[in-house]
């Protein structure tokens, strides 16, 4: 990936990997509900960023990535409120999501 936004891919990939490890420990009753929603948004962000970096419908995919990150933030907060994620873990994830959001926002402005 020769695009200057490649760090965005790497950081998103790392967040998805971290989230997948966390959601595996959710109680079985939550794995097909909240955990699935968290992972769907995380994967959605990663997919959209990957496609945008490759030049496929760049503007649309950047918008989709931004939306997926916004929803991911909400679902993680919900998971914390339901005591499925610790506050410290939520803080870590939110910092990463906000960083990614700033990067995506900068990319949106350049487009």
The first five atom37 places (N, CA, C, CB, O) and aatype in JSON, in Angstrom:
{
  "aatype": [20, 20, 20, 20, 20, 20, 20, 20, 20, 20, 20, 20, 20, 20, 20, 20, 20, 20, 20, 20, 20, 20, 20, 20, 20, 20, 20, 20, 20, 20, 20, 20, 20, 20, 20, 20, 20, 20, 20, 20, 20, 20, 20, 20, 20, 20, 20, 20, 20, 20, 20, 20, 20, 20, 20, 20, 20, 20, 20, 20, 20, 20, 20, 20, 20, 20, 20, 20, 20, 20, 20, 20, 20, 20, 20, 20, 20, 20, 20, 20, 20, 20, 20, 20, 20, 20, 20, 20, 20, 20, 20, 20, 20, 20, 20, 20, 20, 20, 20, 20, 20, 20, 20, 20, 20, 20, 20, 20, 20, 20, 20],
  "atom_mask": [
    [1, 1, 1, 1, 1],
    [1, 1, 1, 1, 1],
    [1, 1, 1, 1, 1],
    [1, 1, 1, 1, 1],
    [1, 1, 1, 1, 1],
    [1, 1, 1, 1, 1],
    [1, 1, 1, 1, 1],
    [1, 1, 1, 1, 1],
    [1, 1, 1, 1, 1],
    [1, 1, 1, 1, 1],
    [1, 1, 1, 1, 1],
    [1, 1, 1, 1, 1],
    [1, 1, 1, 1, 1],
    [1, 1, 1, 1, 1],
    [1, 1, 1, 1, 1],
    [1, 1, 1, 1, 1],
    [1, 1, 1, 1, 1],
    [1, 1, 1, 1, 1],
    [1, 1, 1, 1, 1],
    [1, 1, 1, 1, 1],
    [1, 1, 1, 1, 1],
    [1, 1, 1, 1, 1],
    [1, 1, 1, 1, 1],
    [1, 1, 1, 1, 1],
    [1, 1, 1, 1, 1],
    [1, 1, 1, 1, 1],
    [1, 1, 1, 1, 1],
    [1, 1, 1, 1, 1],
    [1, 1, 1, 1, 1],
    [1, 1, 1, 1, 1],
    [1, 1, 1, 1, 1],
    [1, 1, 1, 1, 1],
    [1, 1, 1, 1, 1],
    [1, 1, 1, 1, 1],
    [1, 1, 1, 1, 1],
    [1, 1, 1, 1, 1],
    [1, 1, 1, 1, 1],
    [1, 1, 1, 1, 1],
    [1, 1, 1, 1, 1],
    [1, 1, 1, 1, 1],
    [1, 1, 1, 1, 1],
    [1, 1, 1, 1, 1],
    [1, 1, 1, 1, 1],
    [1, 1, 1, 1, 1],
    [1, 1, 1, 1, 1],
    [1, 1, 1, 1, 1],
    [1, 1, 1, 1, 1],
    [1, 1, 1, 1, 1],
    [1, 1, 1, 1, 1],
    [1, 1, 1, 1, 1],
    [1, 1, 1, 1, 1],
    [1, 1, 1, 1, 1],
    [1, 1, 1, 1, 1],
    [1, 1, 1, 1, 1],
    [1, 1, 1, 1, 1],
    [1, 1, 1, 1, 1],
    [1, 1, 1, 1, 1],
    [1, 1, 1, 1, 1],
    [1, 1, 1, 1, 1],
    [1, 1, 1, 1, 1],
    [1, 1, 1, 1, 1],
    [1, 1, 1, 1, 1],
    [1, 1, 1, 1, 1],
    [1, 1, 1, 1, 1],
    [1, 1, 1, 1, 1],
    [1, 1, 1, 1, 1],
    [1, 1, 1, 1, 1],
    [1, 1, 1, 1, 1],
    [1, 1, 1, 1, 1],
    [1, 1, 1, 1, 1],
    [1, 1, 1, 1, 1],
    [1, 1, 1, 1, 1],
    [1, 1, 1, 1, 1],
    [1, 1, 1, 1, 1],
    [1, 1, 1, 1, 1],
    [1, 1, 1, 1, 1],
    [1, 1, 1, 1, 1],
    [1, 1, 1, 1, 1],
    [1, 1, 1, 1, 1],
    [1, 1, 1, 1, 1],
    [1, 1, 1, 1, 1],
    [1, 1, 1, 1, 1],
    [1, 1, 1, 1, 1],
    [1, 1, 1, 1, 1],
    [1, 1, 1, 1, 1],
    [1, 1, 1, 1, 1],
    [1, 1, 1, 1, 1],
    [1, 1, 1, 1, 1],
    [1, 1, 1, 1, 1],
    [1, 1, 1, 1, 1],
    [1, 1, 1, 1, 1],
    [1, 1, 1, 1, 1],
    [1, 1, 1, 1, 1],
    [1, 1, 1, 1, 1],
    [1, 1, 1, 1, 1],
    [1, 1, 1, 1, 1],
    [1, 1, 1, 1, 1],
    [1, 1, 1, 1, 1],
    [1, 1, 1, 1, 1],
    [1, 1, 1, 1, 1],
    [1, 1, 1, 1, 1],
    [1, 1, 1, 1, 1],
    [1, 1, 1, 1, 1],
    [1, 1, 1, 1, 1],
    [1, 1, 1, 1, 1],
    [1, 1, 1, 1, 1],
    [1, 1, 1, 1, 1],
    [1, 1, 1, 1, 1],
    [1, 1, 1, 1, 1],
    [1, 1, 1, 1, 1],
    [1, 1, 1, 1, 1]
  ],
  "atom_positions": [
    [[0.84, -1.16, 0.0], [0.0, 0.0, 0.0], [0.89, 1.23, 0.0], [-0.96, -0.01, 1.21], [1.54, 1.54, 1.0]],
    [[0.9, 1.92, -1.1], [1.78, 3.06, -1.23], [1.12, 4.37, -0.83], [2.28, 3.15, -2.63], [1.78, 5.4, -0.81]],
    [[-0.15, 4.34, -0.52], [-0.88, 5.54, -0.14], [-0.34, 6.07, 1.19], [-2.4, 5.25, -0.05], [-0.02, 5.28, 2.08]],
    [[-0.24, 7.4, 1.34], [0.26, 7.95, 2.61], [-0.66, 7.66, 3.79], [0.45, 9.43, 2.48], [-0.26, 7.86, 4.94]],
    [[-1.86, 7.19, 3.53], [-2.79, 6.86, 4.62], [-2.59, 5.45, 5.15], [-4.23, 7.02, 4.14], [-3.37, 5.0, 6.0]],
    [[-1.57, 4.75, 4.69], [-1.34, 3.36, 5.12], [-1.26, 3.2, 6.64], [-0.08, 2.85, 4.5], [-1.7, 2.16, 7.13]],
    [[-0.72, 4.16, 7.41], [-0.76, 4.0, 8.87], [-2.19, 3.84, 9.38], [-0.1, 5.19, 9.54], [-2.42, 3.2, 10.41]],
    [[-3.13, 4.41, 8.68], [-4.53, 4.25, 9.03], [-4.93, 2.78, 8.95], [-5.43, 5.1, 8.12], [-5.64, 2.28, 9.82]],
    [[-4.49, 2.1, 7.92], [-4.77, 0.67, 7.78], [-4.15, -0.11, 8.95], [-4.23, 0.13, 6.44], [-4.82, -0.93, 9.58]],
    [[-2.9, 0.15, 9.23], [-2.18, -0.59, 10.27], [-2.83, -0.39, 11.63], [-0.72, -0.14, 10.32], [-3.02, -1.35, 12.38]],
    [[-3.17, 0.83, 11.95], [-3.78, 1.11, 13.25], [-5.18, 0.5, 13.35], [-3.85, 2.62, 13.5], [-5.58, 0.02, 14.41]],
    [[-5.92, 0.52, 12.25], [-7.25, -0.08, 12.25], [-7.14, -1.59, 12.4], [-8.01, 0.28, 10.96], [-7.88, -2.2, 13.17]],
    [[-6.22, -2.19, 11.67], [-5.99, -3.63, 11.75], [-5.66, -4.03, 13.19], [-4.85, -4.06, 10.79], [-6.2, -5.01, 13.71]],
    [[-4.77, -3.27, 13.83], [-4.38, -3.58, 15.21], [-5.57, -3.47, 16.16], [-3.27, -2.64, 15.66], [-5.71, -4.27, 17.08]],
    [[-6.43, -2.47, 15.95], [-7.62, -2.33, 16.79], [-8.57, -3.51, 16.59], [-8.34, -1.01, 16.49], [-9.12, -4.03, 17.56]],
    [[-8.77, -3.92, 15.35], [-9.65, -5.06, 15.07], [-9.12, -6.32, 15.75], [-9.79, -5.28, 13.54], [-9.88, -7.08, 16.35]],
    [[-7.84, -6.53, 15.66], [-7.23, -7.69, 16.31], [-7.43, -7.63, 17.83], [-5.72, -7.76, 15.97], [-7.81, -8.63, 18.44]],
    [[-7.19, -6.47, 18.43], [-7.36, -6.3, 19.87], [-8.81, -6.54, 20.27], [-6.91, -4.89, 20.3], [-9.08, -7.22, 21.26]],
    [[-9.75, -5.98, 19.49], [-11.17, -6.16, 19.8], [-11.6, -7.61, 19.68], [-12.02, -5.29, 18.87], [-12.4, -8.09, 20.48]],
    [[-11.07, -8.31, 18.69], [-11.48, -9.72, 18.52], [-11.04, -10.54, 19.72], [-10.87, -10.31, 17.23], [-11.75, -11.47, 20.13]],
    [[-9.89, -10.22, 20.29], [-9.44, -10.93, 21.48], [-10.33, -10.61, 22.68], [-7.98, -10.56, 21.8], [-10.61, -11.49, 23.5]],
    [[-10.79, -9.38, 22.79], [-11.65, -8.99, 23.91], [-13.05, -9.58, 23.79], [-11.74, -7.46, 24.0], [-13.6, -10.07, 24.77]],
    [[-13.62, -9.54, 22.61], [-15.01, -10.0, 22.46], [-15.13, -11.52, 22.57], [-15.56, -9.55, 21.12], [-16.21, -12.03, 22.84]],
    [[-14.03, -12.24, 22.37], [-14.07, -13.69, 22.55], [-14.37, -14.08, 23.99], [-12.75, -14.32, 22.12], [-14.86, -15.17, 24.26]],
    [[-14.06, -13.17, 24.92], [-14.29, -13.47, 26.33], [-15.69, -13.05, 26.8], [-13.24, -12.79, 27.18], [-16.02, -13.24, 27.97]],
    [[-16.5, -12.47, 25.92], [-17.86, -12.11, 26.29], [-18.63, -13.38, 26.62], [-18.56, -11.31, 25.15], [-18.35, -14.44, 26.06]],
    [[-19.59, -13.28, 27.53], [-20.44, -14.45, 27.81], [-21.13, -14.93, 26.53], [-21.5, -14.11, 28.89], [-21.42, -14.13, 25.63]],
    [[-21.37, -16.18, 26.46], [-21.98, -16.78, 25.26], [-23.24, -16.04, 24.83], [-22.3, -18.25, 25.51], [-23.48, -15.88, 23.63]],
    [[-24.03, -15.6, 25.78], [-25.29, -14.92, 25.46], [-25.06, -13.59, 24.75], [-26.09, -14.69, 26.73], [-25.96, -13.08, 24.08]],
    [[-23.86, -13.03, 24.87], [-23.56, -11.74, 24.25], [-22.74, -11.86, 22.96], [-22.83, -10.85, 25.22], [-22.58, -10.89, 22.23]],
    [[-22.21, -13.06, 22.7], [-21.34, -13.23, 21.53], [-22.07, -13.04, 20.21], [-20.72, -14.59, 21.55], [-21.47, -12.6, 19.23]],
    [[-23.35, -13.36, 20.19], [-24.1, -13.22, 18.94], [-24.89, -11.92, 18.91], [-25.04, -14.4, 18.75], [-25.57, -11.63, 17.92]],
    [[-24.8, -11.14, 19.96], [-25.49, -9.87, 20.04], [-24.5, -8.73, 19.97], [-26.31, -9.78, 21.31], [-24.08, -8.31, 18.89]],
    [[-24.14, -8.24, 21.13], [-23.28, -7.07, 21.21], [-21.88, -7.33, 20.65], [-23.17, -6.62, 22.65], [-21.35, -6.49, 19.93]],
    [[-21.3, -8.46, 20.95], [-19.96, -8.76, 20.42], [-19.99, -8.81, 18.89], [-19.45, -10.11, 20.98], [-19.06, -8.32, 18.24]],
    [[-21.04, -9.39, 18.34], [-21.15, -9.46, 16.88], [-21.28, -8.07, 16.27], [-22.36, -10.33, 16.48], [-20.71, -7.8, 15.21]],
    [[-22.02, -7.19, 16.93], [-22.17, -5.82, 16.43], [-20.84, -5.07, 16.5], [-23.25, -5.06, 17.23], [-20.47, -4.35, 15.56]],
    [[-20.14, -5.23, 17.6], [-18.82, -4.59, 17.75], [-17.9, -5.05, 16.63], [-18.2, -4.91, 19.13], [-17.25, -4.23, 15.97]],
    [[-17.84, -6.35, 16.43], [-16.92, -6.87, 15.42], [-17.38, -6.52, 14.0], [-16.79, -8.38, 15.56], [-16.54, -6.31, 13.12]],
    [[-18.67, -6.45, 13.77], [-19.16, -6.06, 12.44], [-18.73, -4.63, 12.11], [-20.71, -6.17, 12.37], [-18.3, -4.36, 10.98]],
    [[-18.82, -3.73, 13.08], [-18.4, -2.35, 12.82], [-16.89, -2.25, 12.67], [-18.88, -1.42, 13.96], [-16.39, -1.51, 11.83]],
    [[-16.16, -2.99, 13.49], [-14.7, -2.98, 13.39], [-14.25, -3.52, 12.03], [-14.07, -3.81, 14.54], [-13.39, -2.93, 11.38]],
    [[-14.84, -4.64, 11.62], [-14.5, -5.2, 10.31], [-14.95, -4.27, 9.2], [-15.14, -6.58, 10.14], [-14.27, -4.13, 8.18]],
    [[-16.09, -3.64, 9.38], [-16.58, -2.69, 8.38], [-15.61, -1.53, 8.18], [-17.95, -2.15, 8.78], [-15.35, -1.12, 7.05]],
    [[-15.1, -1.01, 9.28], [-14.12, 0.09, 9.18], [-12.86, -0.39, 8.46], [-13.75, 0.62, 10.59], [-12.35, 0.3, 7.57]],
    [[-12.38, -1.57, 8.84], [-11.17, -2.1, 8.2], [-11.38, -2.35, 6.71], [-10.74, -3.4, 8.9], [-10.53, -2.02, 5.89]],
    [[-12.52, -2.93, 6.37], [-12.82, -3.19, 4.95], [-12.91, -1.89, 4.15], [-14.13, -3.98, 4.82], [-12.35, -1.79, 3.06]],
    [[-13.61, -0.91, 4.69], [-13.77, 0.36, 3.98], [-12.44, 1.08, 3.81], [-14.75, 1.25, 4.72], [-12.17, 1.65, 2.75]],
    [[-11.62, 1.05, 4.83], [-10.3, 1.7, 4.74], [-9.44, 0.97, 3.72], [-9.6, 1.71, 6.12], [-8.75, 1.61, 2.92]],
    [[-9.46, -0.34, 3.75], [-8.68, -1.12, 2.78], [-9.1, -0.8, 1.35], [-8.83, -2.63, 3.06], [-8.25, -0.57, 0.49]],
    [[-10.4, -0.8, 1.11], [-10.9, -0.52, -0.24], [-10.58, 0.91, -0.67], [-12.4, -0.76, -0.32], [-10.2, 1.14, -1.82]],
    [[-10.73, 1.86, 0.24], [-10.41, 3.25, -0.09], [-8.93, 3.41, -0.42], [-10.79, 4.18, 1.06], [-8.57, 4.12, -1.36]],
    [[-8.08, 2.74, 0.35], [-6.64, 2.81, 0.07], [-6.3, 2.22, -1.29], [-5.86, 2.08, 1.16], [-5.36, 2.65, -1.95]],
    [[-7.06, 1.24, -1.7], [-6.85, 0.6, -3.01], [-7.51, 1.38, -4.14], [-7.38, -0.83, -2.99], [-7.37, 1.02, -5.31]],
    [[-8.24, 2.45, -3.8], [-8.83, 3.31, -4.82], [-10.24, 2.94, -5.24], [-7.98, 3.3, -6.0], [-10.76, 3.51, -6.2]],
    [[-10.87, 2.02, -4.55], [-12.23, 1.61, -4.89], [-13.22, 2.55, -4.21], [-12.5, 0.14, -4.47], [-13.29, 2.61, -2.99]],
    [[-13.98, 3.29, -5.0], [-15.0, 4.21, -4.47], [-14.48, 4.93, -3.23], [-16.29, 3.44, -4.13], [-15.1, 4.88, -2.17]],
    [[-13.35, 5.59, -3.39], [-12.64, 6.17, -2.27], [-13.52, 7.02, -1.35], [-11.5, 7.01, -2.78], [-13.54, 6.81, -0.14]],
    [[-14.25, 7.96, -1.91], [-15.06, 8.86, -1.07], [-16.13, 8.09, -0.3], [-15.71, 9.94, -1.93], [-16.33, 8.33, 0.89]],
    [[-16.81, 7.18, -0.96], [-17.86, 6.39, -0.3], [-17.27, 5.52, 0.81], [-18.59, 5.51, -1.32], [-17.85, 5.41, 1.89]],
    [[-16.14, 4.91, 0.54], [-15.53, 4.03, 1.55], [-14.98, 4.81, 2.73], [-14.42, 3.21, 0.92], [-15.01, 4.31, 3.86]],
    [[-14.49, 6.01, 2.5], [-14.03, 6.83, 3.62], [-15.23, 7.22, 4.49], [-13.28, 8.1, 3.1], [-15.13, 7.22, 5.72]],
    [[-16.34, 7.55, 3.85], [-17.57, 7.86, 4.61], [-18.04, 6.65, 5.41], [-18.69, 8.34, 3.66], [-18.44, 6.78, 6.57]],
    [[-18.0, 5.48, 4.79], [-18.41, 4.25, 5.49], [-17.5, 3.95, 6.68], [-18.4, 3.05, 4.52], [-17.97, 3.54, 7.74]],
    [[-16.21, 4.17, 6.5], [-15.27, 3.95, 7.6], [-15.57, 4.89, 8.75], [-13.82, 4.15, 7.12], [-15.54, 4.48, 9.92]],
    [[-15.87, 6.14, 8.45], [-16.19, 7.13, 9.47], [-17.45, 6.71, 10.23], [-16.39, 8.52, 8.85], [-17.49, 6.8, 11.46]],
    [[-18.46, 6.26, 9.52], [-19.71, 5.82, 10.15], [-19.48, 4.58, 11.01], [-20.78, 5.52, 9.07], [-20.01, 4.48, 12.11]],
    [[-18.68, 3.64, 10.51], [-18.41, 2.41, 11.27], [-17.68, 2.73, 12.57], [-17.59, 1.43, 10.43], [-17.96, 2.13, 13.6]],
    [[-16.74, 3.67, 12.52], [-16.02, 4.06, 13.74], [-16.96, 4.72, 14.75], [-14.86, 5.02, 13.39], [-16.83, 4.49, 15.95]],
    [[-17.9, 5.53, 14.27], [-18.86, 6.18, 15.16], [-19.73, 5.13, 15.86], [-19.75, 7.17, 14.38], [-19.96, 5.21, 17.07]],
    [[-20.2, 4.16, 15.11], [-21.03, 3.1, 15.7], [-20.21, 2.2, 16.63], [-21.68, 2.25, 14.6], [-20.71, 1.76, 17.66]],
    [[-18.99, 1.94, 16.26], [-18.11, 1.13, 17.1], [-17.96, 1.79, 18.47], [-16.74, 0.95, 16.44], [-17.99, 1.1, 19.5]],
    [[-17.78, 3.09, 18.49], [-17.65, 3.84, 19.75], [-18.89, 3.63, 20.62], [-17.45, 5.35, 19.45], [-18.77, 3.38, 21.82]],
    [[-20.07, 3.72, 20.02], [-21.32, 3.55, 20.76], [-21.44, 2.14, 21.32], [-22.53, 3.87, 19.87], [-21.78, 1.96, 22.49]],
    [[-21.17, 1.13, 20.49], [-21.31, -0.26, 20.94], [-20.3, -0.6, 22.04], [-21.12, -1.22, 19.77], [-20.61, -1.38, 22.95]],
    [[-19.12, -0.04, 21.97], [-18.15, -0.3, 23.04], [-18.57, 0.36, 24.35], [-16.76, 0.2, 22.63], [-18.38, -0.21, 25.42]],
    [[-19.13, 1.53, 24.25], [-19.63, 2.18, 25.46], [-20.75, 1.37, 26.08], [-20.11, 3.61, 25.15], [-20.82, 1.21, 27.29]],
    [[-21.62, 0.85, 25.23], [-22.7, -0.01, 25.71], [-22.13, -1.26, 26.39], [-23.64, -0.4, 24.54], [-22.62, -1.68, 27.44]],
    [[-21.11, -1.84, 25.79], [-20.47, -3.04, 26.37], [-19.87, -2.71, 27.72], [-19.38, -3.58, 25.43], [-19.92, -3.54, 28.63]],
    [[-19.31, -1.54, 27.87], [-18.75, -1.13, 29.16], [-19.86, -0.95, 30.19], [-17.93, 0.17, 29.02], [-19.74, -1.39, 31.33]],
    [[-20.95, -0.29, 29.78], [-22.08, -0.09, 30.69], [-22.7, -1.42, 31.12], [-23.13, 0.79, 30.04], [-23.26, -1.52, 32.21]],
    [[-22.61, -2.42, 30.26], [-23.14, -3.75, 30.61], [-22.08, -4.6, 31.31], [-23.65, -4.47, 29.35], [-22.3, -5.79, 31.57]],
    [[-20.95, -3.99, 31.6], [-19.84, -4.63, 32.33], [-19.21, -5.8, 31.57], [-20.33, -5.11, 33.68], [-18.74, -6.76, 32.17]],
    [[-19.22, -5.69, 30.25], [-18.57, -6.69, 29.41], [-17.14, -6.25, 29.05], [-19.39, -6.93, 28.14], [-16.3, -7.07, 28.67]],
    [[-16.89, -4.97, 29.18], [-15.57, -4.38, 28.92], [-15.25, -3.49, 30.12], [-15.56, -3.55, 27.54], [-16.11, -2.73, 30.59]],
    [[-14.03, -3.57, 30.6], [-13.62, -2.74, 31.73], [-13.41, -1.29, 31.28], [-12.33, -3.29, 32.38], [-13.12, -1.04, 30.11]],
    [[-13.56, -0.36, 32.2], [-13.39, 1.06, 31.89], [-12.02, 1.33, 31.26], [-13.55, 1.92, 33.16], [-11.9, 2.11, 30.31]],
    [[-11.0, 0.69, 31.79], [-9.65, 0.9, 31.26], [-9.56, 0.42, 29.81], [-8.6, 0.15, 32.11], [-8.94, 1.07, 28.97]],
    [[-10.2, -0.71, 29.52], [-10.23, -1.22, 28.15], [-11.02, -0.27, 27.25], [-10.84, -2.63, 28.1], [-10.63, -0.01, 26.11]],
    [[-12.13, 0.23, 27.76], [-12.92, 1.18, 26.99], [-12.09, 2.42, 26.69], [-14.21, 1.57, 27.76], [-12.08, 2.91, 25.56]],
    [[-11.39, 2.93, 27.69], [-10.53, 4.1, 27.48], [-9.5, 3.87, 26.4], [-9.84, 4.48, 28.78], [-9.27, 4.73, 25.55]],
    [[-8.88, 2.71, 26.43], [-7.88, 2.36, 25.42], [-8.5, 2.34, 24.03], [-7.25, 0.99, 25.73], [-7.96, 2.92, 23.08]],
    [[-9.66, 1.67, 23.91], [-10.32, 1.54, 22.61], [-10.81, 2.9, 22.1], [-11.5, 0.56, 22.71], [-10.68, 3.2, 20.91]],
    [[-11.37, 3.71, 22.99], [-11.89, 5.01, 22.58], [-10.75, 5.9, 22.09], [-12.63, 5.69, 23.74], [-10.92, 6.62, 21.1]],
    [[-9.61, 5.86, 22.76], [-8.45, 6.63, 22.3], [-8.08, 6.22, 20.87], [-7.24, 6.43, 23.25], [-7.8, 7.08, 20.03]],
    [[-8.06, 4.93, 20.62], [-7.71, 4.43, 19.28], [-8.76, 4.84, 18.24], [-7.55, 2.9, 19.29], [-8.42, 5.26, 17.14]],
    [[-10.03, 4.72, 18.62], [-11.1, 5.07, 17.69], [-11.06, 6.57, 17.38], [-12.47, 4.68, 18.28], [-11.26, 6.97, 16.23]],
    [[-10.82, 7.39, 18.39], [-10.74, 8.83, 18.15], [-9.55, 9.18, 17.28], [-10.66, 9.58, 19.48], [-9.65, 10.06, 16.42]],
    [[-8.42, 8.51, 17.48], [-7.26, 8.72, 16.63], [-7.59, 8.35, 15.18], [-6.05, 7.9, 17.13], [-7.28, 9.1, 14.25]],
    [[-8.21, 7.2, 14.99], [-8.61, 6.77, 13.65], [-9.61, 7.75, 13.06], [-9.2, 5.35, 13.69], [-9.55, 8.06, 11.87]],
    [[-10.54, 8.23, 13.88], [-11.52, 9.21, 13.41], [-10.86, 10.49, 12.92], [-12.49, 9.52, 14.52], [-11.27, 11.05, 11.91]],
    [[-9.84, 10.94, 13.63], [-9.11, 12.14, 13.18], [-8.41, 11.88, 11.86], [-8.08, 12.58, 14.25], [-8.39, 12.74, 10.98]],
    [[-7.84, 10.7, 11.72], [-7.15, 10.36, 10.47], [-8.14, 10.28, 9.32], [-6.39, 9.02, 10.62], [-7.87, 10.8, 8.23]],
    [[-9.27, 9.64, 9.54], [-10.3, 9.53, 8.51], [-10.84, 10.92, 8.19], [-11.46, 8.57, 8.97], [-11.07, 11.25, 7.02]],
    [[-11.06, 11.74, 9.22], [-11.53, 13.1, 9.0], [-10.59, 13.92, 8.16], [-11.75, 13.78, 10.32], [-11.02, 14.67, 7.28]],
    [[-9.3, 13.77, 8.41], [-8.31, 14.47, 7.59], [-8.34, 14.0, 6.15], [-6.92, 14.27, 8.16], [-8.18, 14.79, 5.22]],
    [[-8.54, 12.72, 5.98], [-8.62, 12.15, 4.63], [-9.86, 12.67, 3.91], [-8.64, 10.59, 4.69], [-9.81, 13.0, 2.72]],
    [[-10.97, 12.76, 4.64], [-12.21, 13.28, 4.06], [-12.01, 14.72, 3.57], [-13.37, 13.22, 5.09], [-12.49, 15.08, 2.5]],
    [[-11.3, 15.52, 4.35], [-11.07, 16.91, 3.94], [-10.22, 16.99, 2.68], [-10.39, 17.69, 5.07], [-10.45, 17.84, 1.82]],
    [[-9.25, 16.1, 2.57], [-8.38, 16.1, 1.38], [-9.14, 15.66, 0.13], [-7.16, 15.18, 1.59], [-8.8, 16.05, -0.98]],
    [[-10.18, 14.85, 0.32], [-10.97, 14.39, -0.83], [-11.92, 15.5, -1.24], [-11.75, 13.09, -0.5], [-12.68, 15.33, -2.2]]
  ]
}
